[in-house]
């Protein structure tokens, strides 16, 4: 199978299992957010990992569905906390309906994500539940770190990397490990593919940081400089503070200390990033995490076709423009 085959298999199953039912006002928003797109990276990783360890990918469909529904639950609640009006080019759930509906529909998605894995035998179910529970807590912790950073001026790069590991990477690692669990892989193999996912997830998020500032709006699909306008303390911002002159670092701190978004704010900050070669530095950081992930992958004894797909995912990461 290739990525297109995995995606076709999963989307068919997603449509079958997430049809709108009563009460409509609870389940229609669920169906809505699940249908408005996304890369479907996490559920595909579940299916690929299951096949990598010698099982038919179809046996991992419920685990893949669990991961995708959980991921979208976090997005639904994140959008409420961020007061975001748009998700994937469409109205967010709380804008299209209301905040109370967004909260409740998100709640039922979280519960559904646990229910979808009830189809597995007790030993497998227990392992999956333990992993999902651990991951859910870490995702919440990552979100809290992110919120805490909004009011702090002393965030360090290691703290930021820990935040994106918890908020983003742990679910990528968990998706791969869930596929391995369903396939009956050893604990050692599960840990190795989980660690591969952590490296992949961090590289993926750093690439998002890069694209938000240096991407092409036509292909990225979002406003360039959005992180700057929201005063997000990304890797680019933190690295600039680390390497800039005292004068420039003070100016950057002042720019990020106000909620005012004057016309030239994005231009000023990007100019400073370029002055200190931050674009090149973050590319090197992405490469470092990509290479680490590839190294972990090469040490995994798994089926060659899925291994090649995972390898290509990492290699294509640095070329991603959306």
RADA-V732658 format. One record per pair of residues at least 6 apart in sequence whose C-alpha atoms are under 8 Angstrom apart, sorted by the first residue. I is the first residue (numbers start at 0). GAP is how many residues later the second one is. D is the distance in whole Angstrom. If there is no record, write none. Layout:
# RADA-V732658
[[I/GAP/D] [I/GAP/D]]
This chain:
# RADA-V732658
[[0/304/8] [1/307/7] [2/41/8] [2/306/7] [5/38/6] [5/41/7] [5/42/8] [6/33/8] [6/37/7] [8/49/8] [9/33/8] [9/34/7] [9/51/7] [9/54/8] [9/55/8] [12/48/7] [13/51/7] [17/12/8] [17/13/6] [18/12/7] [19/7/5] [19/8/6] [19/11/6] [20/6/6] [20/7/8] [24/76/7] [25/75/7] [25/78/7] [25/79/5] [26/78/7] [28/64/6] [28/68/8] [28/72/8] [28/73/8] [28/76/7] [29/75/6] [29/76/7] [29/79/7] [31/61/8] [32/39/7] [32/43/8] [32/59/8] [32/60/7] [33/35/7] [33/38/7] [35/52/7] [35/54/7] [36/51/7] [37/50/7] [39/28/7] [41/22/7] [41/25/7] [41/26/7] [41/129/8] [41/130/6] [41/133/6] [41/134/8] [42/20/8] [42/21/4] [42/22/6] [42/24/6] [42/25/6] [42/132/7] [43/20/7] [44/19/8] [44/127/8] [44/130/6] [44/131/5] [44/134/7] [45/14/7] [45/17/7] [45/18/5] [45/129/5] [45/130/5] [45/131/7] [45/132/6] [45/133/4] [45/134/8] [46/10/5] [46/11/7] [46/13/6] [46/14/7] [46/17/7] [46/132/6] [47/9/7] [47/128/8] [47/131/7] [47/258/6] [48/127/5] [48/128/7] [48/129/8] [48/130/5] [48/131/6] [48/257/7] [49/6/7] [49/7/6] [49/9/8] [49/10/6] [49/128/8] [49/129/4] [49/130/5] [49/131/8] [49/132/6] [49/133/5] [50/6/5] [50/128/8] [50/132/8] [50/252/7] [50/255/7] [51/128/8] [51/250/5] [51/251/5] [51/252/8] [51/253/8] [51/254/5] [51/255/7] [52/127/6] [52/130/6] [52/131/8] [52/132/6] [52/249/6] [52/250/6] [53/129/7] [53/248/8] [53/249/7] [54/128/5] [58/123/7] [59/119/6] [59/122/6] [61/54/6] [61/55/6] [61/57/7] [62/53/7] [62/54/6] [62/115/7] [62/116/7] [62/119/8] [63/111/7] [63/115/8] [64/48/7] [64/51/7] [65/46/7] [65/47/4] [65/48/7] [65/49/8] [65/50/6] [65/51/7] [66/46/7] [66/104/8] [66/108/7] [68/40/6] [68/41/7] [68/43/8] [68/44/6] [69/39/7] [69/40/6] [69/43/6] [70/100/8] [72/33/5] [72/34/7] [72/36/6] [72/37/6] [73/32/8] [75/16/8] [75/17/7] [75/26/7] [75/27/8] [75/30/6] [76/25/7] [76/26/7] [76/29/6] [78/6/8] [78/8/8] [78/13/7] [78/15/8] [79/14/7] [79/19/7] [79/22/7] [83/8/7] [84/6/6] [84/7/6] [84/10/6] [85/6/5] [88/132/8] [92/6/8] [92/8/8] [92/9/6] [93/6/8] [93/7/7] [93/8/5] [113/15/7] [113/18/8] [116/8/6] [116/11/7] [116/12/8] [117/7/6] [118/6/8] [123/57/7] [123/58/6] [126/54/7] [127/50/6] [127/53/7] [130/43/7] [130/47/8] [131/42/7] [134/35/6] [134/36/6] [134/39/7] [137/28/5] [137/29/7] [137/32/7] [138/27/5] [138/28/5] [138/29/7] [138/31/7] [138/32/8] [139/27/7] [140/25/7] [140/26/7] [141/20/8] [141/21/5] [141/22/7] [141/23/8] [141/24/5] [141/25/4] [141/26/8] [142/20/8] [142/23/8] [142/24/6] [144/18/6] [145/17/7] [148/6/7] [148/84/7] [149/81/8] [149/82/7] [149/83/8] [152/100/8] [154/78/8] [154/83/8] [155/82/7] [156/78/7] [156/81/6] [156/82/7] [159/74/7] [159/75/7] [160/41/8] [163/38/7] [163/41/7] [164/33/7] [164/36/7] [164/37/6] [167/33/6] [167/34/7] [167/37/7] [168/28/7] [168/29/5] [168/30/7] [168/31/7] [168/32/4] [168/33/6] [169/27/8] [169/28/6] [169/31/8] [171/22/8] [171/25/5] [171/26/7] [171/28/8] [171/29/6] [172/20/7] [172/21/4] [172/22/6] [172/23/7] [172/24/4] [172/25/5] [172/28/8] [173/20/6] [173/23/8] [175/17/6] [175/18/6] [175/21/7] [176/13/5] [176/14/7] [176/16/6] [176/17/5] [179/9/8] [179/10/6] [179/13/8] [180/9/7] [188/111/7] [191/104/7] [191/105/8] [191/108/7] [192/103/8] [192/104/7] [192/107/7] [194/98/8] [194/101/7] [195/96/8] [195/97/5] [195/98/8] [195/100/6] [195/101/6] [196/96/7] [197/95/8] [198/90/5] [198/91/7] [198/93/7] [198/94/5] [199/89/7] [199/90/6] [199/93/6] [199/114/7] [201/87/7] [202/82/8] [202/83/5] [202/84/8] [202/86/5] [202/87/6] [202/114/8] [203/82/8] [203/113/7] [205/29/7] [205/76/7] [205/80/6] [206/76/8] [206/79/7] [206/110/8] [206/111/7] [206/113/8] [208/18/8] [208/25/7] [208/26/7] [208/27/7] [209/26/8] [209/69/7] [209/72/7] [209/73/8] [210/9/7] [210/13/8] [210/110/7] [210/111/7] [211/8/8] [211/10/8] [211/11/7] [211/12/5] [211/13/6] [211/14/7] [211/15/7] [212/11/6] [212/12/5] [212/13/8] [212/14/8] [212/15/8] [212/57/7] [213/10/7] [213/65/8] [214/9/7] [214/106/7] [215/8/7] [215/105/7] [216/6/6] [216/7/6] [218/102/6] [218/103/6] [219/101/6] [219/102/4] [220/101/7] [224/41/6] [226/6/8] [226/7/8] [227/28/8] [227/37/8] [227/38/6] [227/41/8] [228/32/6] [228/36/7] [228/37/7] [229/29/8] [230/25/5] [230/26/8] [230/28/8] [234/47/8] [235/37/7] [235/42/6] [235/43/8] [235/46/7] [236/36/8] [238/39/7] [239/9/7] [239/32/8] [239/33/7] [239/36/7] [239/38/7] [240/8/5] [240/11/8] [242/33/7] [243/32/7] [247/24/8] [251/17/7] [254/10/8] [272/6/7] [285/32/7] [286/31/8] [289/24/6] [289/25/8] [292/21/8] [293/17/7] [293/20/7] [296/10/8] [296/14/7]]
